[in-house]
Amino acid sequence: MNINGKAFRTIWFDNNIVKIIDQTKLPHQFIIKELKSVKDAILAIKNMEVRGAPLIGATAAYGLVLSIIEKNDQSFLKKSSEDLIKSRPTAINLKWAVDRMMKKLSGVNSEEILNIAIKEAKNICEEDVGFCKDIGVNGLKIIEEIYKKKKDTINILTHCNAGWLATIDWGTATSPIYHAHKKGIKVHVWVDETRPRNQGANLTSYELNEEGISNTIITDNAGGILMQRGQVDMCIVGTDRTLSNGDVCNKIGTYLKALAAHDNKVPFYVALPSSTIDWNIKNSRDIPIEERNSKELSHVEGLDKNNKLTKVLIYPEKSQSMNLAFDITPAKYVTGLITEKGICNASKEGLESLFK
């Protein structure tokens, strides 16, 4: 997708160095950061310089490439894989990508292993681009159906950032929006600010602006009244882990949006590649929910009068806070799952109809 009219992906490999867009600096600064070691990759994931389930998985895959470059040793590789998996516990793509890489690399001859690792990491990235593009093609059908009835601008509400910045390209929740825009359908996006890190305001609005798509940032709690007023035609969100029964784990606040959508009969769709499906955990209570540093809540970051990024304390100094990063939306509140294979009900039967 585009930044200042130039096409970028979120991660790429060049001269034994992994390059990423540092998303902690967006939208105020566009900085390409170099990852030169597996530790760099782990920190990039932990510090959310890269974020979004598919991009985290791709970064972990390239993290193992960097591990081999650093020290071509199976025990070091195994330790690297374990450390990568621990870096962020909720997004299933992380473990999926590491497990896939390790299956390819375990016991491989040391002379061949680097080339095999690079090829597999690139395959993971290319697959994700294809998946996300197909998600867009499938999700476009839903937007087209609404447009046939309304014949006016389609208002879509999204939460957090499930855009191309969260994947390799296209995004998940944004891909149908981008496809609709390219087809000439008028689309307007209500962008949830998404506290505490403001990924909606800082990232989703940023990338929509770059693509020339109309959007308006709203507070996280404004979606309900917009739905009551009939100003939301559909919701599309991403997911960090979706269980085989259709329960959806996504950025904190998604559940409340799903409840509001259900109450106001607004379609609520979740867009995801198959790499985000967890076929093993059966109960959503068993999903590890990441609790992040409370400073993400108590401090906000922005440009000061000297145009420098600055963090400011907004809470009383003695106050305690809790920063849960994700919540669970039960399948019964999800209208449908948009995948690269098609659209299905959020249920075991629905998912199995697409993924045999």
Secondary structure by P-SEA (a helix, b strand, c coil): ccccccccccccccccbbbbcccccccccbbbbbbccaaaaaaaaaacccccaaaaaaaaaaaaaaaaaacccaaaaaaaaaaaaacccccaaaaaaaaaaaaaccccccccaaaaaaaaaaaaaaaaaaaaaaaaaaaaaaaaaaaaacccbbbbbbcccccccccccccccaaaaaaaaaaccbbbbbcccccccccccccaaaaaaaabbbbbbbcccaaaaaaaaccccbbbbbbccccccbbbbcccaaaaaaaaaaaaccbbbbbbccccccccccccccccccccccccccbbbbbcccccbbbbbcccccbbbbbbcccccccccccccccccccccccaaaaaaccc
